[in-house]
């Protein structure tokens, strides 16, 4: 069907966006890898977002765009 697109990138983006509201770590002050757990959580979330973006761009980039 013309104009249709897969919905998995949008769903993964929504899951990552919802993950930024980490209410389950409020008030935690322990360290993970030498940094506060909230910071470590957000570093991991940002890396996951960057990885998702790389996969979506790699998958969605047209083959003939570089010509």
N, C-alpha and C positions, 0 to 999 in steps of 0.2 A: 504494500500500500504506500503510495507516494506521500511524503511528508511525515511518515511515522518514524519514531526514534525509540531506542530502548530506554526504559525507565530506571535501570539499575544505577546509572551515575547520579541521578537526582535523589534516589532513595539513600544511597551511601552518603551523599552530601548532607541530607537531612539528619541522618544518624550522627554524623560528625558534629553538625551544628547543635544538636540536642545534647551531645556529650560535653560541650563547653560549659553547660550549667551543672557543675559538679557539686551539688549540695551535700553529697554523702561524705565529702572531705572537709566540710566546714569545721573549723576549730581543731583540726589535726595539726600538730607541730612536730611530728617525727620526720626524720631525714631518710631519703631514698637516694642512693648514689651520691651522698654528700650534699644534697640540696633539699629544700623543703618539698614535701610530698605533693603539694598543690602545683608547684613549679614543675616538678618532674612529670606530673600528669599532663600539664599543658604542653610541655615540650614533646611528649609522646603523641599527643593529639595533633599538634602542628606537623610533626613528621608524617603522621598518617594522612593528614590532609594534603601535604605535598606529594606523597606517594600516590594518592588517589588522583590528584591533578595530573601527574605524569602519566598514569595509566590511561586516563580519559583522553588526554591530548594525543598520546601515542596511538590509541585505538581509533580515535575519531578523525585524525588528520588524513586528508585525501592523499592518495598515492601520487597523483599528478600535480600537486600543488608546488612541488619543488622545481618543476620544469620551466 
